[in-house]
Amino acid sequence: MTRECVLRVRGDVQGVGFRWWSRDQLAGLGLTGSATNLMDGSVEVVARGDADALDSFVRSVRGPYAPGRVESVEVDCRDVR
């Protein structure tokens, strides 16, 4: 079963390469998805794939090497077919 997670990332995450970095992280973990700037200054990342890889991705977004300054990450995951 495939899992999908939607992340809402807040902080200084627009204009710092965060979307491109996210897409590279997704590809490196064998995940698919997208990253979109939102009007309120946050970034929404939709990621699909293996649950363990998704956990790694969420840890990397919360980690010290994410571009910009991540203040908070809301994560909503569900199983998809």
Long-range contacts (C-beta under 8 A, 24 or more apart in sequence): 1-79, 1-80, 1-81, 2-48, 2-49, 2-50, 2-79, 2-80, 2-81, 3-48, 3-49, 3-50, 3-51, 3-54, 3-77, 3-78, 3-79, 3-80, 4-46, 4-47, 4-48, 4-77, 4-78, 4-79, 4-80, 5-46, 5-47, 5-48, 5-54, 5-57, 5-58, 5-75, 5-76, 5-77, 6-44, 6-45, 6-46, 6-47, 6-75, 6-76, 6-77, 7-44, 7-45, 7-46, 7-47, 7-58, 7-61, 7-73, 7-74, 7-75, 8-38, 8-42, 8-43, 8-44, 8-73, 8-74, 9-42, 9-43, 9-44, 9-45, 9-61, 9-70, 9-72, 9-73, 10-41, 10-42, 10-70, 10-71, 10-72, 10-73, 10-74, 11-42, 11-68, 11-69, 11-70, 11-71, 11-72, 12-68, 12-69, 12-71, 13-41, 13-42, 13-43, 13-66, 13-67, 13-68, 13-69, 13-70, 14-41, 14-43, 14-68, 16-67, 16-68, 17-67, 17-68, 18-43, 18-66, 18-67, 18-68, 19-43, 21-66, 21-67, 22-61, 25-57, 25-60, 25-61, 26-57, 29-53, 29-56, 29-57, 31-57, 48-80
